[in-house]
């Protein structure tokens, strides 16, 4: 009458799931300078706080006697955790299984994560690597159909943009609907020389007569400067740190207000050099970033989108521990005598 055998079976399946795409595929991930999805989640969240949902979902095969022959996990990992002690929802693509292709996943898991975050008003972090698309030729041949042009769950993606903070991290090649998920966020990051973003990859484009690589088609040198993504990180660890930093300024949802943190910077601190920071001669330019860093709490300025839209400087900061939004604009115009004038404005929200 004991459930011991059933519990052992569950533990066996959990172990198989942890193997992801297998040793060879994991090695290829490491050789490319990237870690696995579960390692990324562990590095992102507060220690031991991640609770996975739907851990045992996958494709299983059975022997004639009904015993398990094999179990391959789906390449979508979802769950909830804590970041800076704030509850968050996370879902990530597992590139070791079919290159993160959406048709190798149970797509309802992604929808579940989006909906879970929305209904419980928790920030959402997407760790994206792969296509996350509407089905490959292989899947269409096997199933006989594709859900394209429908896009299940996109209503939750749109709703989340008006409800909760959404962060998307592209930590490898990202194409198709994966690219759509990446840019449909409040803060998006890719990694220099490691991540690329495109609608379709080089093999498709090359068939049209172009000769492109992943980097020339959609690398960080392109999308880090054109506004497709917000920031370019130097490494995976840097991207994860940026996500944590971004969320530290925000409430869990639009139904809450940002929280004040302990301020280690005296509110009566002043930098004497500010008296001459802005030249009296309006034709002379000056640096705005040192001024922002001086008038806000020390080391609190978190700039967003530094490499694009360079006529503006924007980001988060703190005043006496309270989160604020900073926007500095640089307007340029020509006077009647043809000389260029720089007019800088600093806004704090």
C-alpha positions in Angstrom: 0.0 0.0 0.0 3.1 2.3 0.0 3.7 5.0 -2.6 7.5 4.4 -2.4 7.8 3.1 -6.0 5.9 6.0 -7.4 8.1 8.5 -5.5 11.2 6.7 -6.8 9.8 7.0 -10.3 9.3 10.7 -9.9 12.8 11.1 -8.6 14.1 9.2 -11.6 12.3 11.4 -14.0 13.5 14.5 -12.2 17.1 13.3 -12.7 16.5 12.7 -16.4 15.0 16.1 -16.8 18.1 17.7 -15.3 20.2 16.1 -18.0 18.5 18.5 -20.5 19.8 17.9 -24.0 22.5 15.5 -22.9 26.2 15.9 -22.2 27.2 16.5 -25.8 24.8 19.4 -26.2 25.7 20.9 -22.9 29.4 20.8 -23.9 28.5 22.6 -27.1 26.8 25.3 -25.0 29.9 25.7 -22.9 32.2 25.7 -25.9 30.2 28.6 -27.3 30.9 30.5 -24.0 27.3 30.1 -22.8 25.9 28.4 -19.7 22.7 26.3 -19.5 19.3 27.8 -18.7 19.1 26.4 -15.2 22.6 27.7 -14.4 21.5 31.1 -15.6 18.4 31.1 -13.4 20.5 30.0 -10.4 22.9 32.9 -11.0 20.1 35.4 -11.5 17.9 34.8 -8.5 18.4 34.9 -4.7 20.1 31.7 -3.6 17.9 28.6 -3.6 14.8 30.6 -4.2 13.8 29.2 -7.6 10.7 26.9 -7.6 10.2 25.3 -11.0 6.7 24.8 -12.4 6.0 21.8 -14.7 9.4 20.3 -14.1 8.4 16.8 -15.4 6.9 17.9 -18.8 8.6 16.3 -21.7 8.5 13.6 -24.4 8.6 10.1 -23.0 8.9 6.7 -24.5 7.9 3.4 -22.8 8.8 -0.3 -23.1 6.2 -2.9 -23.8 5.9 -3.6 -20.1 5.0 0.0 -19.4 8.3 1.0 -17.9 9.9 4.3 -18.9 12.4 3.9 -21.7 13.5 7.5 -22.2 12.4 11.1 -21.2 13.5 14.2 -23.0 12.6 17.5 -21.3 10.8 20.3 -23.2 13.1 23.2 -23.7 11.1 25.7 -21.7 11.9 26.2 -18.0 9.4 28.2 -16.0 8.9 29.0 -12.3 9.0 31.7 -9.6 11.8 33.0 -7.4 13.1 36.0 -5.5 15.3 38.7 -6.8 16.5 41.3 -4.3 13.8 39.6 -2.0 11.1 40.5 -4.5 8.9 37.7 -5.9 9.4 37.3 -9.7 8.3 34.9 -12.5 11.0 33.5 -14.8 10.9 31.5 -18.0 13.9 30.5 -20.0 14.7 28.7 -23.3 16.9 25.6 -23.2 19.1 25.8 -26.2 20.5 22.3 -25.6 17.2 20.8 -26.8 16.5 21.5 -30.5 18.3 24.8 -30.3 15.5 26.4 -28.2 13.0 25.9 -31.0 9.4 26.7 -30.0 8.1 23.5 -31.5 10.2 21.5 -29.1 8.4 23.0 -26.2 5.0 22.8 -24.7 4.1 26.3 -25.6 1.5 26.5 -22.9 4.4 26.8 -20.4 5.4 30.2 -21.8 1.8 31.3 -21.7 1.5 30.0 -18.1 4.5 32.1 -17.0 3.1 35.2 -18.7 -0.3 34.7 -17.2 1.0 33.8 -13.8 3.1 37.0 -13.6 0.2 39.1 -14.8 -2.5 37.7 -12.4 -0.2 37.7 -9.4 1.3 41.1 -10.3 4.9 39.9 -10.2 7.8 41.1 -12.5 8.6 38.8 -15.4 12.1 37.9 -16.6 12.5 36.1 -19.9 15.8 34.3 -20.7 15.6 33.9 -24.4 17.8 31.8 -26.6 16.4 30.2 -29.8 13.4 30.8 -32.0 10.4 30.4 -29.8 8.6 30.3 -33.2 5.5 28.9 -34.7 6.8 25.5 -35.7 9.5 24.3 -38.0 9.1 22.4 -41.3 9.9 19.2 -39.3 7.1 19.8 -36.8 4.6 20.7 -39.6 5.4 17.5 -41.4 5.0 15.5 -38.2 1.8 17.2 -36.9 0.2 18.2 -40.1 -0.5 21.8 -39.0 1.0 24.9 -37.5 -0.7 27.5 -35.3 0.7 30.3 -37.4 -0.6 33.0 -38.0 -2.2 32.8 -34.6 0.2 33.6 -31.7 -1.1 32.0 -28.5 -0.6 34.0 -25.4 0.3 37.3 -27.0 -2.6 38.9 -25.3 -0.8 38.3 -22.0 2.5 39.7 -23.4 0.6 42.9 -24.3 -1.2 43.1 -21.0 2.0 42.6 -19.1 3.5 45.7 -20.7 0.8 47.8 -18.9 0.9 45.9 -15.6 4.3 44.6 -14.5 8.0 45.2 -15.1 9.1 42.9 -18.0 12.8 42.2 -18.6 14.1 40.1 -21.5 17.6 38.8 -21.8 18.8 37.5 -25.2 21.7 35.2 -24.2 22.4 33.7 -27.6 21.0 33.7 -31.1 17.4 34.9 -31.0 15.1 34.6 -34.1 11.4 34.7 -35.1 8.9 35.0 -32.3 11.8 34.8 -29.8 12.9 38.2 -31.2 9.4 39.5 -30.8 9.4 38.4 -27.1 12.8 40.0 -26.6 11.7 43.5 -27.8 8.3 43.3 -26.2 9.7 44.3 -22.8 10.5 47.3 -20.7 14.2 46.5 -20.6 16.0 44.2 -23.1 19.7 43.2 -23.1 21.9 41.1 -25.4 25.5 40.1 -24.9 28.4 41.4 -27.0 29.7 39.0 -29.6 27.4 36.2 -28.1 23.9 37.3 -28.9 22.2 38.0 -32.2 18.7 39.1 -33.0 16.9 38.6 -36.4 13.6 37.7 -37.9 15.2 34.8 -39.8 18.8 33.6 -39.6 21.7 33.7 -42.1 20.7 30.5 -44.0 17.4 32.1 -45.0 18.9 35.4 -45.9 21.8 33.8 -47.9 19.3 32.1 -50.1 18.1 35.5 -51.2 21.5 36.3 -52.5 23.0 38.0 -49.5 26.2 36.7 -47.8 25.8 37.4 -44.1 26.9 36.0 -40.8 25.0 36.0 -37.5 27.0 39.1 -36.3 26.6 41.1 -39.5 22.9 40.3 -39.7 21.9 41.0 -36.1 24.8 41.3 -33.7 25.3 43.7 -30.9 27.2 46.2 -33.1 23.9 46.7 -35.1 21.1 46.3 -32.5 23.0 48.0 -29.7 23.0 51.2 -31.7 19.7 51.2 -33.5 17.3 50.9 -30.5 16.1 47.4 -31.2 17.4 46.5 -27.7 18.1 48.7 -24.8 21.6 47.7 -23.7 24.6 45.5 -24.6 26.2 43.5 -21.8 29.8 42.4 -21.8 29.0 38.8 -20.6 26.2 36.6 -19.3 27.0 37.6 -15.8 26.8 41.3 -16.7 23.4 40.8 -18.4 22.0 39.1 -15.3 23.4 41.8 -13.0 21.8 44.5 -15.2 18.4 42.7 -14.9 18.7 42.7 -11.1 19.7 46.3 -11.0 16.9 47.4 -13.3 14.3 45.7 -11.1 15.7 47.2 -7.9 14.2 50.6 -8.8 10.7 49.3 -9.6 7.6 48.2 -7.7 6.2 44.7 -8.4 3.4 46.2 -10.5 1.5 49.3 -11.4 -0.7 48.7 -8.4 2.2 49.5 -6.0 4.7 52.3 -5.5 8.5 52.1 -5.6 10.2 51.5 -2.2 12.8 53.7 -0.5 16.1 52.0 0.4 18.6 53.0 3.1 20.6 56.0 1.9 24.3 55.9 2.7 24.8 59.2 0.9 24.2 62.2 3.2 21.5 64.4 1.8 23.5 67.5 2.6 26.5 66.4 0.5 27.5 68.8 -2.1 30.2 68.9 -4.8 31.8 72.3 -5.0 32.8 71.8 -8.7 29.1 72.1 -9.6 29.3 75.9 -9.3 31.2 75.9 -12.6 29.9 72.8 -14.2 27.6 74.7 -16.6 29.6 77.4 -18.6 28.2 80.9 -18.6 28.9 81.0 -22.3 26.0 79.1 -23.9 28.1 78.2 -26.9 30.3 76.0 -24.8 29.2 72.4 -24.3 29.6 70.4 -21.1 29.3 66.8 -19.9 25.9 66.0 -18.4 26.6 62.5 -16.9 28.9 63.8 -14.2 26.3 66.3 -13.1 23.6 63.6 -12.9 25.9 61.4 -10.9 26.7 64.3 -8.6 23.2 65.5 -7.8 21.8 61.9 -7.2 22.7 59.4 -4.6 26.2 58.1 -5.1 26.5 55.2 -7.5 22.8 55.1 -8.0 22.6 56.3 -11.6 21.6 53.3 -13.9 21.8 54.5 -17.5 19.6 52.8 -20.1 20.2 52.9 -23.8 23.5 54.6 -23.7 24.6 53.6 -27.2 21.5 54.7 -29.1 19.4 57.9 -29.2 22.6 59.7 -28.1 21.0 63.1 -28.0 19.4 62.0 -24.8 20.6 60.5 -21.6 18.1 58.4 -19.6 18.0 56.0 -16.7 17.1 55.4 -13.1 18.7 56.9 -10.0 17.9 57.7 -6.4 17.4 60.8 -4.3 17.6 60.2 -0.5 17.0 56.5 -1.3 13.9 57.1 -3.4 13.8 55.8 -7.0 13.6 58.5 -9.7 13.7 58.6 -13.5 16.3 60.9 -15.1 16.1 62.3 -18.6 18.6 64.8 -20.0 18.1 66.1 -23.5 20.7 67.7 -25.7 19.2 70.0 -28.2 21.3 71.5 -31.0 20.4 74.4 -33.3 22.3 76.9 -35.5 22.2 80.6 -34.7 22.0 83.3 -37.4 25.8 83.6 -37.4 26.0 79.9 -38.2 27.6 78.8 -34.9 26.4 75.6 -33.3 24.7 76.0 -29.9 24.2 73.2 -27.4 21.2 73.5 -25.0 21.0 70.8 -22.3 17.9 70.2 -20.2 17.8 67.9 -17.2 14.4 66.4 -16.1 13.8 64.4 -13.0 10.6 62.3 -12.5 
